[in-house]
Amino acid sequence: MSTDNKLVAVDVKAEGSTFEVGAAKALFDLRGPSFNSPQSQFAVTADGQKFLIANTFGESSSIPITVVLNWTADWKR
């Protein structure tokens, strides 16, 4: 994952004690919720052909909720 929230791929060549990494190629934008670690934003199949990505659609907004404590006390009256 790049610093500008794009999922990238790189070619890797490992032979003996040498390890070479090619140039990063952007695959697509990750515009999902921000988690502590990038690994929790997406998962990749073993063959590297499919991705499961946490994403949001439209504008995100908070929906208020009401929590009622000790509701059984009023129920027994």
Secondary structure, DSSP 4 states (H G I P E B T S, - for coil): --TTSEEEE--EEEETTEEEE---EEEEE--S---SSGGGGEEE-TTSS-EEE----S----------SSHHHHHT-
